[in-house]
Amino acid sequence: MGNLNPIQILVDTVSVGGLYALTALGLGLIFSVMRLANFAHAELVTCAAYAVFALSGQPVAVAIVASVGTAMVLALATERLAFRPLRSADQTTMLIASFAVSMFIQKLLIFTVGSRPKPVDPLPILAQPIAIAGAQVSLLKLATILACIACLGALTYLLRRTSIGLHMRAAAEDFTMAQLVGVRANSVILAAFVLSGFLAAVVALLFVAQTGFVHPRLGVQIVLVGFVATVIGGLGSLPGAAAGGFLVGALATLLQALLPAELRPFREAFLFLIVILVLLFRPNGLWPAPGLKERV
């Protein structure tokens, strides 16, 4: 059996769940306003991570700014060049376009930087452990928790207290009605892509600091789990996406702690089995959006 220290499990759950929640929110923001499952979000995470790698040796603040800027610019470029021309197409076409964008960027990265993993450690000071109630907790996990709380708090404030946030919430509820009452579609969609790029950069920075390397498929695994979290939480529901992320994080952490050592390599299989069981009883997710309608 794994380490059953409750403090260790709690810290691991919140830190892992926070990363999944931020990833799920990045996906959920786009789905809520466009009904697009944007799998190219994985490449936003990957390219942001490579920006950190490219600036290894530079001040951390420079690498962070470059990472955020890279993800946001790439998010805007994909919206303008790939998704806006197809905005009136059906959802299947949009989904295929997101896969095409994802594969194009991934293959471009392999062509330019190679497919081998490259070591990177942007925040080595955070590797030091500290003792909390008998548990050895790394500063990185605590920093991850604080960063996730700050991002979730800022996003909540933006969505509830600013005009663009109110417009995004209105668009998520009923995009057509929001347009009829004066909400500008382009502004809302661009804001959603900018925010998704920012969240992708935060995830990239924290994920790279935890794994210690970058490679062209870095973002695929975490975005796949983030998508599972949005499905569990309820597609189109931003609170559901965040809650689903924390739920998946809790399940992954508990499976890691409770499974016998020989079964831990198959943790994801058990995780997805639990997800299937949840969806059999709640096919729309645990916290579905109140009005899930097609965009016109």
ZADO-1210 file (C-alpha; in nm, 4 decimals, padded with zeros to 6 digits):
<atoms>
<atom x="00.0000" y="00.0000" z="00.0000" code="MET" pos="1"/>
<atom x="00.1081" y="00.3587" z="-00.0609" code="GLY" pos="2"/>
<atom x="00.1591" y="00.6388" z="00.1850" code="ASN" pos="3"/>
<atom x="-00.1694" y="00.6844" z="00.3779" code="LEU" pos="4"/>
<atom x="-00.0662" y="00.9923" z="00.5755" code="ASN" pos="5"/>
<atom x="-00.3825" y="01.2087" z="00.5562" code="PRO" pos="6"/>
<atom x="-00.1876" y="01.5347" z="00.5242" code="ILE" pos="7"/>
<atom x="00.0166" y="01.3925" z="00.2358" code="GLN" pos="8"/>
<atom x="-00.2963" y="01.2653" z="00.0614" code="ILE" pos="9"/>
<atom x="-00.4736" y="01.5991" z="00.1111" code="LEU" pos="10"/>
<atom x="-00.1831" y="01.8001" z="-00.0299" code="VAL" pos="11"/>
<atom x="-00.1436" y="01.5616" z="-00.3241" code="ASP" pos="12"/>
<atom x="-00.5173" y="01.5695" z="-00.3931" code="THR" pos="13"/>
<atom x="-00.5431" y="01.9479" z="-00.3963" code="VAL" pos="14"/>
<atom x="-00.2237" y="02.0000" z="-00.5976" code="SER" pos="15"/>
<atom x="-00.3081" y="01.7374" z="-00.8615" code="VAL" pos="16"/>
<atom x="-00.6757" y="01.8334" z="-00.8629" code="GLY" pos="17"/>
<atom x="-00.5843" y="02.1996" z="-00.9006" code="GLY" pos="18"/>
<atom x="-00.3805" y="02.1280" z="-01.2149" code="LEU" pos="19"/>
<atom x="-00.6644" y="01.9215" z="-01.3602" code="TYR" pos="20"/>
<atom x="-00.9163" y="02.1915" z="-01.2662" code="ALA" pos="21"/>
<atom x="-00.7169" y="02.4638" z="-01.4441" code="LEU" pos="22"/>
<atom x="-00.6822" y="02.2398" z="-01.7494" code="THR" pos="23"/>
<atom x="-01.0534" y="02.1575" z="-01.7456" code="ALA" pos="24"/>
<atom x="-01.1408" y="02.5269" z="-01.7148" code="LEU" pos="25"/>
<atom x="-00.9240" y="02.6105" z="-02.0154" code="GLY" pos="26"/>
<atom x="-01.1184" y="02.3542" z="-02.2164" code="LEU" pos="27"/>
<atom x="-01.4513" y="02.4499" z="-02.0592" code="GLY" pos="28"/>
<atom x="-01.4161" y="02.8188" z="-02.1445" code="LEU" pos="29"/>
<atom x="-01.3959" y="02.7392" z="-02.5161" code="ILE" pos="30"/>
<atom x="-01.6688" y="02.4760" z="-02.5031" code="PHE" pos="31"/>
<atom x="-01.9049" y="02.7051" z="-02.3150" code="SER" pos="32"/>
<atom x="-01.9022" y="02.9754" z="-02.5847" code="VAL" pos="33"/>
<atom x="-01.8359" y="02.7702" z="-02.9012" code="MET" pos="34"/>
<atom x="-01.9406" y="02.4136" z="-02.8180" code="ARG" pos="35"/>
<atom x="-01.5913" y="02.3151" z="-02.9297" code="LEU" pos="36"/>
<atom x="-01.3882" y="02.0465" z="-02.7558" code="ALA" pos="37"/>
<atom x="-01.0561" y="02.2129" z="-02.8359" code="ASN" pos="38"/>
<atom x="-00.7946" y="01.9370" z="-02.8254" code="PHE" pos="39"/>
<atom x="-00.5400" y="02.1846" z="-02.9625" code="ALA" pos="40"/>
<atom x="-00.5345" y="02.3150" z="-02.6035" code="HIS" pos="41"/>
<atom x="-00.2704" y="02.0462" z="-02.5432" code="ALA" pos="42"/>
<atom x="-00.0339" y="02.2272" z="-02.7780" code="GLU" pos="43"/>
<atom x="-00.0854" y="02.5539" z="-02.5903" code="LEU" pos="44"/>
<atom x="00.0469" y="02.3761" z="-02.2823" code="VAL" pos="45"/>
<atom x="00.3333" y="02.2199" z="-02.4773" code="THR" pos="46"/>
<atom x="00.4438" y="02.5411" z="-02.6510" code="CYS" pos="47"/>
<atom x="00.4282" y="02.7333" z="-02.3242" code="ALA" pos="48"/>
<atom x="00.6532" y="02.4674" z="-02.1708" code="ALA" pos="49"/>
<atom x="00.9003" y="02.4944" z="-02.4582" code="TYR" pos="50"/>
<atom x="00.9131" y="02.8715" z="-02.4058" code="ALA" pos="51"/>
<atom x="01.0338" y="02.8016" z="-02.0526" code="VAL" pos="52"/>
<atom x="01.2916" y="02.5568" z="-02.1884" code="PHE" pos="53"/>
<atom x="01.4124" y="02.8076" z="-02.4501" code="ALA" pos="54"/>
<atom x="01.4771" y="03.0641" z="-02.1772" code="LEU" pos="55"/>
<atom x="01.6536" y="02.8311" z="-01.9343" code="SER" pos="56"/>
<atom x="01.9186" y="03.0297" z="-01.7540" code="GLY" pos="57"/>
<atom x="01.7271" y="03.3545" z="-01.7820" code="GLN" pos="58"/>
<atom x="01.5503" y="03.5102" z="-01.4820" code="PRO" pos="59"/>
<atom x="01.2397" y="03.3131" z="-01.3851" code="VAL" pos="60"/>
<atom x="01.0179" y="03.6181" z="-01.4372" code="ALA" pos="61"/>
<atom x="01.1321" y="03.6433" z="-01.8000" code="VAL" pos="62"/>
<atom x="01.0530" y="03.2757" z="-01.8614" code="ALA" pos="63"/>
<atom x="00.7093" y="03.3117" z="-01.7008" code="ILE" pos="64"/>
<atom x="00.6185" y="03.6167" z="-01.9095" code="VAL" pos="65"/>
<atom x="00.7421" y="03.4457" z="-02.2271" code="ALA" pos="66"/>
<atom x="00.5464" y="03.1307" z="-02.1460" code="SER" pos="67"/>
<atom x="00.2221" y="03.3200" z="-02.0843" code="VAL" pos="68"/>
<atom x="00.2728" y="03.5341" z="-02.3933" code="GLY" pos="69"/>
<atom x="00.3441" y="03.2308" z="-02.6125" code="THR" pos="70"/>
<atom x="00.0294" y="03.0470" z="-02.5042" code="ALA" pos="71"/>
<atom x="-00.1954" y="03.3517" z="-02.5407" code="MET" pos="72"/>
<atom x="-00.0628" y="03.4486" z="-02.8838" code="VAL" pos="73"/>
<atom x="-00.0914" y="03.0906" z="-03.0053" code="LEU" pos="74"/>
<atom x="-00.4471" y="03.0665" z="-02.8709" code="ALA" pos="75"/>
<atom x="-00.5449" y="03.3844" z="-03.0573" code="LEU" pos="76"/>
<atom x="-00.3727" y="03.2623" z="-03.3748" code="ALA" pos="77"/>
<atom x="-00.5569" y="02.9296" z="-03.3716" code="THR" pos="78"/>
<atom x="-00.8899" y="03.1066" z="-03.3186" code="GLU" pos="79"/>
<atom x="-00.8311" y="03.3549" z="-03.5994" code="ARG" pos="80"/>
<atom x="-00.6741" y="03.1207" z="-03.8547" code="LEU" pos="81"/>
<atom x="-00.8398" y="02.7850" z="-03.7870" code="ALA" pos="82"/>
<atom x="-01.1652" y="02.8225" z="-03.5960" code="PHE" pos="83"/>
<atom x="-01.3141" y="03.1561" z="-03.6998" code="ARG" pos="84"/>
<atom x="-01.3438" y="03.0592" z="-04.0697" code="PRO" pos="85"/>
<atom x="-01.5297" y="02.7432" z="-03.9580" code="LEU" pos="86"/>
<atom x="-01.7516" y="02.9077" z="-03.6985" code="ARG" pos="87"/>
<atom x="-02.0681" y="02.8388" z="-03.8969" code="SER" pos="88"/>
<atom x="-01.9715" y="02.4746" z="-03.9601" code="ALA" pos="89"/>
<atom x="-02.1137" y="02.1845" z="-03.7623" code="ASP" pos="90"/>
<atom x="-01.9531" y="02.0591" z="-03.4431" code="GLN" pos="91"/>
<atom x="-01.7955" y="01.7561" z="-03.6088" code="THR" pos="92"/>
<atom x="-01.6066" y="01.9775" z="-03.8531" code="THR" pos="93"/>
<atom x="-01.4869" y="02.1996" z="-03.5685" code="MET" pos="94"/>
<atom x="-01.3721" y="01.8952" z="-03.3712" code="LEU" pos="95"/>
<atom x="-01.1763" y="01.7623" z="-03.6685" code="ILE" pos="96"/>
<atom x="-01.0218" y="02.1076" z="-03.7121" code="ALA" pos="97"/>
<atom x="-00.9036" y="02.1056" z="-03.3503" code="SER" pos="98"/>
<atom x="-00.7362" y="01.7665" z="-03.4051" code="PHE" pos="99"/>
<atom x="-00.5757" y="01.8980" z="-03.7253" code="ALA" pos="100"/>
<atom x="-00.4378" y="02.2051" z="-03.5477" code="VAL" pos="101"/>
<atom x="-00.3107" y="01.9865" z="-03.2639" code="SER" pos="102"/>
<atom x="-00.1315" y="01.7452" z="-03.4970" code="MET" pos="103"/>
<atom x="00.0124" y="02.0256" z="-03.7110" code="PHE" pos="104"/>
<atom x="00.1682" y="02.2042" z="-03.4127" code="ILE" pos="105"/>
<atom x="00.2882" y="01.8768" z="-03.2609" code="GLN" pos="106"/>
<atom x="00.4590" y="01.7653" z="-03.5840" code="LYS" pos="107"/>
<atom x="00.6038" y="02.1137" z="-03.6314" code="LEU" pos="108"/>
<atom x="00.7593" y="02.0913" z="-03.2857" code="LEU" pos="109"/>
<atom x="00.9045" y="01.7483" z="-03.3628" code="ILE" pos="110"/>
<atom x="01.0501" y="01.8825" z="-03.6887" code="PHE" pos="111"/>
<atom x="01.2059" y="02.1895" z="-03.5262" code="THR" pos="112"/>
<atom x="01.3174" y="02.0721" z="-03.1802" code="VAL" pos="113"/>
<atom x="01.3131" y="01.6932" z="-03.2066" code="GLY" pos="114"/>
<atom x="01.1071" y="01.4303" z="-03.0281" code="SER" pos="115"/>
<atom x="01.3416" y="01.3514" z="-02.7399" code="ARG" pos="116"/>
<atom x="01.2558" y="01.4797" z="-02.3916" code="PRO" pos="117"/>
<atom x="01.4691" y="01.7728" z="-02.2792" code="LYS" pos="118"/>
<atom x="01.5454" y="01.8463" z="-01.9127" code="PRO" pos="119"/>
<atom x="01.4258" y="02.1735" z="-01.7645" code="VAL" pos="120"/>
<atom x="01.3997" y="02.2884" z="-01.4042" code="ASP" pos="121"/>
<atom x="01.2635" y="02.6436" z="-01.3876" code="PRO" pos="122"/>
<atom x="01.2129" y="02.6494" z="-01.0093" code="LEU" pos="123"/>
<atom x="01.4752" y="02.4249" z="-00.8431" code="PRO" pos="124"/>
<atom x="01.4316" y="02.5942" z="-00.5058" code="ILE" pos="125"/>
<atom x="01.0781" y="02.4530" z="-00.4826" code="LEU" pos="126"/>
<atom x="01.2071" y="02.0943" z="-00.4813" code="ALA" pos="127"/>
<atom x="01.2941" y="02.1205" z="-00.1122" code="GLN" pos="128"/>
<atom x="01.0573" y="01.9313" z="00.1200" code="PRO" pos="129"/>
<atom x="00.9108" y="02.0635" z="00.4422" code="ILE" pos="130"/>
<atom x="00.7583" y="01.8645" z="00.7274" code="ALA" pos="131"/>
<atom x="00.3875" y="01.9170" z="00.7997" code="ILE" pos="132"/>
<atom x="00.2295" y="01.7021" z="01.0713" code="ALA" pos="133"/>
<atom x="00.4684" y="01.4158" z="01.0014" code="GLY" pos="134"/>
<atom x="00.4376" y="01.4344" z="00.6228" code="ALA" pos="135"/>
<atom x="00.7164" y="01.5441" z="00.3879" code="GLN" pos="136"/>
<atom x="00.5586" y="01.7942" z="00.1468" code="VAL" pos="137"/>
<atom x="00.7536" y="01.9649" z="-00.1304" code="SER" pos="138"/>
<atom x="00.7370" y="02.3411" z="-00.1612" code="LEU" pos="139"/>
<atom x="00.6401" y="02.2862" z="-00.5256" code="LEU" pos="140"/>
<atom x="00.3141" y="02.1183" z="-00.4283" code="LYS" pos="141"/>
<atom x="00.2318" y="02.4013" z="-00.1896" code="LEU" pos="142"/>
<atom x="00.3181" y="02.6552" z="-00.4616" code="ALA" pos="143"/>
<atom x="00.0941" y="02.4636" z="-00.7023" code="THR" pos="144"/>
<atom x="-00.1940" y="02.4811" z="-00.4561" code="ILE" pos="145"/>
<atom x="-00.1459" y="02.8558" z="-00.4023" code="LEU" pos="146"/>
<atom x="-00.1187" y="02.9222" z="-00.7761" code="ALA" pos="147"/>
<atom x="-00.4351" y="02.7224" z="-00.8457" code="CYS" pos="148"/>
<atom x="-00.6271" y="02.9011" z="-00.5704" code="ILE" pos="149"/>
<atom x="-00.5118" y="03.2387" z="-00.7027" code="ALA" pos="150"/>
<atom x="-00.6093" y="03.1533" z="-01.0617" code="CYS" pos="151"/>
<atom x="-00.9478" y="03.0136" z="-00.9618" code="LEU" pos="152"/>
<atom x="-01.0164" y="03.3186" z="-00.7450" code="GLY" pos="153"/>
<atom x="-00.9137" y="03.5615" z="-01.0201" code="ALA" pos="154"/>
<atom x="-01.1212" y="03.3761" z="-01.2793" code="LEU" pos="155"/>
<atom x="-01.4237" y="03.3741" z="-01.0479" code="THR" pos="156"/>
<atom x="-01.3887" y="03.7486" z="-00.9949" code="TYR" pos="157"/>
<atom x="-01.3513" y="03.8118" z="-01.3678" code="LEU" pos="158"/>
<atom x="-01.6592" y="03.6056" z="-01.4569" code="LEU" pos="159"/>
<atom x="-01.8787" y="03.7531" z="-01.1848" code="ARG" pos="160"/>
<atom x="-01.7601" y="04.1128" z="-01.1466" code="ARG" pos="161"/>
<atom x="-01.6494" y="04.2342" z="-01.4901" code="THR" pos="162"/>
<atom x="-01.8515" y="04.3150" z="-01.8006" code="SER" pos="163"/>
<atom x="-01.6620" y="04.0723" z="-02.0245" code="ILE" pos="164"/>
<atom x="-01.7103" y="03.8026" z="-01.7617" code="GLY" pos="165"/>
<atom x="-02.0836" y="03.8673" z="-01.7500" code="LEU" pos="166"/>
<atom x="-02.0950" y="03.8541" z="-02.1297" code="HIS" pos="167"/>
<atom x="-01.9106" y="03.5198" z="-02.1267" code="MET" pos="168"/>
<atom x="-02.1519" y="03.3775" z="-01.8704" code="ARG" pos="169"/>
<atom x="-02.4467" y="03.4987" z="-02.0736" code="ALA" pos="170"/>
<atom x="-02.2993" y="03.3441" z="-02.3883" code="ALA" pos="171"/>
<atom x="-02.2467" y="03.0175" z="-02.2053" code="ALA" pos="172"/>
<atom x="-02.6130" y="03.0129" z="-02.1021" code="GLU" pos="173"/>
<atom x="-02.7611" y="03.1036" z="-02.4424" code="ASP" pos="174"/>
<atom x="-02.5249" y="03.2302" z="-02.7100" code="PHE" pos="175"/>
<atom x="-02.7946" y="03.3326" z="-02.9573" code="THR" pos="176"/>
<atom x="-02.9945" y="03.5282" z="-02.6994" code="MET" pos="177"/>
<atom x="-02.6761" y="03.6948" z="-02.5740" code="ALA" pos="178"/>
<atom x="-02.6056" y="03.8161" z="-02.9285" code="GLN" pos="179"/>
<atom x="-02.9606" y="03.9476" z="-02.9620" code="LEU" pos="180"/>
<atom x="-02.9225" y="04.1639" z="-02.6505" code="VAL" pos="181"/>
<atom x="-02.5969" y="04.3181" z="-02.7714" code="GLY" pos="182"/>
<atom x="-02.3157" y="04.0842" z="-02.6656" code="VAL" pos="183"/>
<atom x="-02.0418" y="04.0918" z="-02.9288" code="ARG" pos="184"/>
<atom x="-01.9611" y="03.7366" z="-03.0318" code="ALA" pos="185"/>
<atom x="-01.6047" y="03.8055" z="-03.1453" code="ASN" pos="186"/>
<atom x="-01.5147" y="03.9803" z="-02.8204" code="SER" pos="187"/>
<atom x="-01.6511" y="03.6974" z="-02.6073" code="VAL" pos="188"/>
<atom x="-01.4798" y="03.4251" z="-02.8099" code="ILE" pos="189"/>
<atom x="-01.1468" y="03.6095" z="-02.8185" code="LEU" pos="190"/>
<atom x="-01.1642" y="03.6627" z="-02.4423" code="ALA" pos="191"/>
<atom x="-01.2304" y="03.2911" z="-02.3942" code="ALA" pos="192"/>
<atom x="-00.9258" y="03.1993" z="-02.6051" code="PHE" pos="193"/>
<atom x="-00.7029" y="03.4515" z="-02.4244" code="VAL" pos="194"/>
<atom x="-00.8071" y="03.3135" z="-02.0870" code="LEU" pos="195"/>
<atom x="-00.7614" y="02.9552" z="-02.2045" code="SER" pos="196"/>
<atom x="-00.4103" y="03.0462" z="-02.3220" code="GLY" pos="197"/>
<atom x="-00.3295" y="03.2007" z="-01.9851" code="PHE" pos="198"/>
<atom x="-00.4545" y="02.8929" z="-01.7987" code="LEU" pos="199"/>
<atom x="-00.2564" y="02.6680" z="-02.0338" code="ALA" pos="200"/>
<atom x="00.0607" y="02.8625" z="-01.9509" code="ALA" pos="201"/>
<atom x="00.0010" y="02.8294" z="-01.5767" code="VAL" pos="202"/>
<atom x="-00.0533" y="02.4556" z="-01.6155" code="VAL" pos="203"/>
<atom x="00.2621" y="02.4292" z="-01.8298" code="ALA" pos="204"/>
<atom x="00.4780" y="02.6110" z="-01.5746" code="LEU" pos="205"/>
<atom x="00.3567" y="02.3983" z="-01.2844" code="LEU" pos="206"/>
<atom x="00.3599" y="02.0722" z="-01.4808" code="PHE" pos="207"/>
<atom x="00.7129" y="02.1287" z="-01.6135" code="VAL" pos="208"/>
<atom x="00.8350" y="02.2136" z="-01.2646" code="ALA" pos="209"/>
<atom x="00.6917" y="01.8817" z="-01.1427" code="GLN" pos="210"/>
<atom x="00.8068" y="01.6563" z="-01.4274" code="THR" pos="211"/>
<atom x="01.1422" y="01.8240" z="-01.4992" code="GLY" pos="212"/>
<atom x="01.1341" y="01.7794" z="-01.8770" code="PHE" pos="213"/>
<atom x="00.9582" y="01.8874" z="-02.1971" code="VAL" pos="214"/>
<atom x="00.8687" y="01.6954" z="-02.5134" code="HIS" pos="215"/>
<atom x="00.6270" y="01.7510" z="-02.8046" code="PRO" pos="216"/>
<atom x="00.3455" y="01.5468" z="-02.6461" code="ARG" pos="217"/>
<atom x="00.3769" y="01.6996" z="-02.3001" code="LEU" pos="218"/>
<atom x="00.0325" y="01.8574" z="-02.2979" code="GLY" pos="219"/>
<atom x="-00.1593" y="01.5628" z="-02.4438" code="VAL" pos="220"/>
<atom x="-00.1890" y="01.3513" z="-02.1296" code="GLN" pos="221"/>
<atom x="-00.2915" y="01.6291" z="-01.8925" code="ILE" pos="222"/>
<atom x="-00.5402" y="01.7754" z="-02.1432" code="VAL" pos="223"/>
<atom x="-00.6929" y="01.4317" z="-02.1972" code="LEU" pos="224"/>
<atom x="-00.7474" y="01.4009" z="-01.8217" code="VAL" pos="225"/>
<atom x="-00.8743" y="01.7604" z="-01.8178" code="GLY" pos="226"/>
<atom x="-01.1275" y="01.6731" z="-02.0851" code="PHE" pos="227"/>
<atom x="-01.2411" y="01.3746" z="-01.8790" code="VAL" pos="228"/>
<atom x="-01.2848" y="01.6161" z="-01.5872" code="ALA" pos="229"/>
<atom x="-01.5036" y="01.8491" z="-01.7954" code="THR" pos="230"/>
<atom x="-01.7194" y="01.5552" z="-01.9030" code="VAL" pos="231"/>
<atom x="-01.7605" y="01.4373" z="-01.5434" code="ILE" pos="232"/>
<atom x="-01.8343" y="01.7885" z="-01.4210" code="GLY" pos="233"/>
<atom x="-02.0714" y="01.8659" z="-01.7080" code="GLY" pos="234"/>
<atom x="-01.9836" y="01.9995" z="-02.0517" code="LEU" pos="235"/>
<atom x="-02.0568" y="02.3712" z="-02.0758" code="GLY" pos="236"/>
<atom x="-02.0504" y="02.4222" z="-01.6988" code="SER" pos="237"/>
<atom x="-01.7452" y="02.6139" z="-01.5744" code="LEU" pos="238"/>
<atom x="-01.8056" y="02.5356" z="-01.2041" code="PRO" pos="239"/>
<atom x="-01.8609" y="02.1751" z="-01.3112" code="GLY" pos="240"/>
<atom x="-01.5290" y="02.1719" z="-01.4975" code="ALA" pos="241"/>
<atom x="-01.3416" y="02.2949" z="-01.1899" code="ALA" pos="242"/>
<atom x="-01.5224" y="02.0516" z="-00.9597" code="ALA" pos="243"/>
<atom x="-01.4617" y="01.7682" z="-01.2048" code="GLY" pos="244"/>
<atom x="-01.0903" y="01.8499" z="-01.2073" code="GLY" pos="245"/>
<atom x="-01.0656" y="01.8277" z="-00.8302" code="PHE" pos="246"/>
<atom x="-01.2728" y="01.5078" z="-00.8282" code="LEU" pos="247"/>
<atom x="-01.0464" y="01.3407" z="-01.0854" code="VAL" pos="248"/>
<atom x="-00.7426" y="01.4603" z="-00.8886" code="GLY" pos="249"/>
<atom x="-00.8838" y="01.3086" z="-00.5705" code="ALA" pos="250"/>
<atom x="-00.9565" y="00.9778" z="-00.7449" code="LEU" pos="251"/>
<atom x="-00.6084" y="00.9644" z="-00.9020" code="ALA" pos="252"/>
<atom x="-00.4392" y="01.0395" z="-00.5684" code="THR" pos="253"/>
<atom x="-00.6438" y="00.7844" z="-00.3755" code="LEU" pos="254"/>
<atom x="-00.5814" y="00.5177" z="-00.6375" code="LEU" pos="255"/>
<atom x="-00.2073" y="00.5885" z="-00.6195" code="GLN" pos="256"/>
<atom x="-00.2168" y="00.5552" z="-00.2398" code="ALA" pos="257"/>
<atom x="-00.4487" y="00.2562" z="-00.2122" code="LEU" pos="258"/>
<atom x="-00.3596" y="00.0345" z="-00.5062" code="LEU" pos="259"/>
<atom x="-00.0973" y="-00.2382" z="-00.4553" code="PRO" pos="260"/>
<atom x="00.2407" y="-00.1512" z="-00.6021" code="ALA" pos="261"/>
<atom x="00.2033" y="-00.3933" z="-00.8932" code="GLU" pos="262"/>
<atom x="-00.1254" y="-00.2275" z="-01.0008" code="LEU" pos="263"/>
<atom x="-00.0173" y="00.1371" z="-00.9776" code="ARG" pos="264"/>
<atom x="00.1089" y="00.1504" z="-01.3392" code="PRO" pos="265"/>
<atom x="-00.2544" y="00.0821" z="-01.4381" code="PHE" pos="266"/>
<atom x="-00.3934" y="00.3682" z="-01.2280" code="ARG" pos="267"/>
<atom x="-00.5349" y="00.5494" z="-01.5320" code="GLU" pos="268"/>
<atom x="-00.7277" y="00.2373" z="-01.6359" code="ALA" pos="269"/>
<atom x="-00.8973" y="00.2213" z="-01.2960" code="PHE" pos="270"/>
<atom x="-00.9586" y="00.5962" z="-01.3094" code="LEU" pos="271"/>
<atom x="-01.1309" y="00.5774" z="-01.6470" code="PHE" pos="272"/>
<atom x="-01.3347" y="00.2778" z="-01.5291" code="LEU" pos="273"/>
<atom x="-01.4694" y="00.4899" z="-01.2432" code="ILE" pos="274"/>
<atom x="-01.5421" y="00.7688" z="-01.4930" code="VAL" pos="275"/>
<atom x="-01.7412" y="00.5270" z="-01.7109" code="ILE" pos="276"/>
<atom x="-01.9436" y="00.4157" z="-01.4098" code="LEU" pos="277"/>
<atom x="-02.0204" y="00.7786" z="-01.3190" code="VAL" pos="278"/>
<atom x="-02.1332" y="00.8598" z="-01.6726" code="LEU" pos="279"/>
<atom x="-02.3551" y="00.5527" z="-01.6911" code="LEU" pos="280"/>
<atom x="-02.5680" y="00.7052" z="-01.4156" code="PHE" pos="281"/>
<atom x="-02.5109" y="01.0753" z="-01.4990" code="ARG" pos="282"/>
<atom x="-02.4478" y="01.0937" z="-01.8762" code="PRO" pos="283"/>
<atom x="-02.4661" y="01.4767" z="-01.8722" code="ASN" pos="284"/>
<atom x="-02.2125" y="01.5023" z="-01.5913" code="GLY" pos="285"/>
<atom x="-02.2527" y="01.5701" z="-01.2218" code="LEU" pos="286"/>
<atom x="-02.3114" y="01.9437" z="-01.2625" code="TRP" pos="287"/>
<atom x="-02.4420" y="01.9924" z="-01.6191" code="PRO" pos="288"/>
<atom x="-02.4915" y="02.3354" z="-01.7733" code="ALA" pos="289"/>
<atom x="-02.8533" y="02.4553" z="-01.7333" code="PRO" pos="290"/>
<atom x="-02.9029" y="02.5034" z="-02.1074" code="GLY" pos="291"/>
<atom x="-02.6849" y="02.3083" z="-02.3459" code="LEU" pos="292"/>
<atom x="-02.7773" y="02.4265" z="-02.6952" code="LYS" pos="293"/>
<atom x="-02.6044" y="02.4209" z="-03.0287" code="GLU" pos="294"/>
<atom x="-02.4396" y="02.7374" z="-03.1519" code="ARG" pos="295"/>
<atom x="-02.5842" y="02.8994" z="-03.4633" code="VAL" pos="296"/>
</atoms>
